[in-house]
Amino acid sequence: MSPVQTAHTADLDAAVLTAARALLDDAFEGDMSDHDFEHALGGVHALAWEDGELIGHASVVQRRLLHGGRALRAGYVEGVGVRADRRRRGYAAAMMDALERVVRGAYDLGALGAADEAAAFYAGRGWQPWRGPTSALTPAGIRRTAQEDGGIYVLPAGVPLDLDGELTCDWRDGEVW
Ligand SMILES: CC(C)(COP(=O)(O)OP(=O)(O)OC[C@H]1O[C@@H](n2cnc3c(N)ncnc32)[C@H](O)[C@@H]1OP(=O)(O)O)[C@@H](O)C(=O)NCCC(=O)NCCS
């Protein structure tokens, strides 16, 4: 398996970002919106290549998560996908190794919204489901995001977390979590 490349969005050519978008469109079977892709930009990407072809993508971007009276600096993982014919070969694990190193080195915690099919993958790597109520800090104030409860996973990285407490994400267009 080729090593995973890590790079900030600013250091990726437009062609690589276009390839990443196409890969994620395929991996999510058309369920990746423009907002979803935009959420994956502005941080560090992990890219898996095979013979010059992009076959895996994941990224981590900074968000603020309110918890326990603090605005925690979160490394939020987005856009995790591996080409269907290259799965179960360790590519996603290698990309997450790279991003978890970034999370542990630069953030108070890691967080992500897990697709049902991927929850076991993250749990197997030490990510823990948030058990308490989730909300978003919207322009109209804090609003519950009950439909997301149970689907948000965190990677503790030094700051004590009460997984039964409240967790509130910052605002963005599209899916907030
Ligand atoms: C989830 C996904 C990224 C995993 O990619 P992958 O390269 O196949 O994962 P890996 O080969 O690195 O898997 C490493 C380990 O994670 C676990 N794992 C991976 N996929 C799994 C799955 N679908 N169900 C349960 N465990 C899984 C296994 O323990 C696996 O090790 P093993 O193959 O030795 O049993 C890939 O299936 C995918 O792109 N899915 C569609 C998009 C998606 O759902 N992305 C996640 C959004 S949150």
The ligand as a Tripos MOL2 file, in Angstrom:
@<TRIPOS>MOLECULE
LIG
   48    50     1     0     0
SMALL
NO_CHARGES

@<TRIPOS>ATOM
      1 C1        -15.9100    3.3820    5.7730 C.3       1 LIG1
      2 C2        -14.7970    3.2720    4.7260 C.3       1 LIG1
      3 C3        -14.1360    4.6360    4.5700 C.3       1 LIG1
      4 C4        -13.7580    2.2600    5.2270 C.3       1 LIG1
      5 O1        -12.6700    2.2520    4.3100 O.3       1 LIG1
      6 P1        -11.6900    0.9890    4.1660 P.3       1 LIG1
      7 O2        -10.4690    1.4470    3.4460 O.co2     1 LIG1
      8 O3        -12.4340   -0.1560    3.5860 O.co2     1 LIG1
      9 O4        -11.3480    0.6680    5.6810 O.3       1 LIG1
     10 P2        -10.0880   -0.1800    6.1860 P.3       1 LIG1
     11 O5         -9.7300   -1.2190    5.1840 O.co2     1 LIG1
     12 O6         -9.0030    0.7520    6.5790 O.co2     1 LIG1
     13 O7        -10.6980   -0.8670    7.4610 O.3       1 LIG1
     14 C5         -9.9430   -1.0300    8.6210 C.3       1 LIG1
     15 C6        -10.7640   -1.7830    9.6280 C.3       1 LIG1
     16 O8        -11.9220   -1.0390    9.9590 O.3       1 LIG1
     17 C7        -13.0180   -1.9480   10.1360 C.3       1 LIG1
     18 N1        -14.0050   -1.6880    9.0760 N.ar      1 LIG1
     19 C8        -13.8240   -1.0720    7.8750 C.ar      1 LIG1
     20 N2        -14.9850   -0.9890    7.1900 N.ar      1 LIG1
     21 C9        -15.9120   -1.5500    7.9920 C.ar      1 LIG1
     22 C10       -17.2930   -1.7460    7.8690 C.ar      1 LIG1
     23 N3        -17.9840   -1.3430    6.7700 N.pl3     1 LIG1
     24 N4        -17.9470   -2.3700    8.8780 N.ar      1 LIG1
     25 C11       -17.2820   -2.7770    9.9730 C.ar      1 LIG1
     26 N5        -15.9590   -2.6110   10.1540 N.ar      1 LIG1
     27 C12       -15.2940   -1.9960    9.1850 C.ar      1 LIG1
     28 C13       -12.4660   -3.3330   10.0370 C.3       1 LIG1
     29 O9        -12.0250   -3.7310   11.3050 O.3       1 LIG1
     30 C14       -11.2750   -3.1120    9.1420 C.3       1 LIG1
     31 O10       -10.2700   -4.0530    9.3130 O.3       1 LIG1
     32 P3        -10.3580   -5.4860    8.5510 P.3       1 LIG1
     33 O11       -10.6340   -5.2180    7.0990 O.co2     1 LIG1
     34 O12        -9.0020   -6.0540    8.8130 O.co2     1 LIG1
     35 O13       -11.4720   -6.2340    9.2160 O.co2     1 LIG1
     36 C15       -15.3410    2.7910    3.3550 C.3       1 LIG1
     37 O14       -16.1100    1.6240    3.5680 O.3       1 LIG1
     38 C16       -16.1880    3.8110    2.6080 C.2       1 LIG1
     39 O15       -15.6670    4.6360    1.8550 O.2       1 LIG1
     40 N6        -17.5360    3.7480    2.7920 N.am      1 LIG1
     41 C17       -18.4800    4.6400    2.0900 C.3       1 LIG1
     42 C18       -18.3830    6.0690    2.5940 C.3       1 LIG1
     43 C19       -18.5770    6.1840    4.0990 C.2       1 LIG1
     44 O16       -19.5080    5.6400    4.6790 O.2       1 LIG1
     45 N7        -17.6600    6.9310    4.7560 N.am      1 LIG1
     46 C20       -17.6940    7.1720    6.1800 C.3       1 LIG1
     47 C21       -18.4780    8.3960    6.4440 C.3       1 LIG1
     48 S1        -18.5640    8.8160    8.1760 S.3       1 LIG1
@<TRIPOS>BOND
     1     1     2 1
     2     2     3 1
     3     2     4 1
     4     2    36 1
     5     4     5 1
     6     5     6 1
     7     6     7 2
     8     6     8 1
     9     6     9 1
    10     9    10 1
    11    10    11 2
    12    10    12 1
    13    10    13 1
    14    13    14 1
    15    14    15 1
    16    15    16 1
    17    15    30 1
    18    16    17 1
    19    17    18 1
    20    17    28 1
    21    18    19 ar
    22    18    27 ar
    23    19    20 ar
    24    20    21 ar
    25    21    22 ar
    26    21    27 ar
    27    22    23 1
    28    22    24 ar
    29    24    25 ar
    30    25    26 ar
    31    26    27 ar
    32    28    29 1
    33    28    30 1
    34    30    31 1
    35    31    32 1
    36    32    33 2
    37    32    34 1
    38    32    35 1
    39    36    37 1
    40    36    38 1
    41    38    39 2
    42    38    40 1
    43    40    41 1
    44    41    42 1
    45    42    43 1
    46    43    44 2
    47    43    45 1
    48    45    46 1
    49    46    47 1
    50    47    48 1
@<TRIPOS>SUBSTRUCTURE
     1 LIG1         1 GROUP 0 **** ****
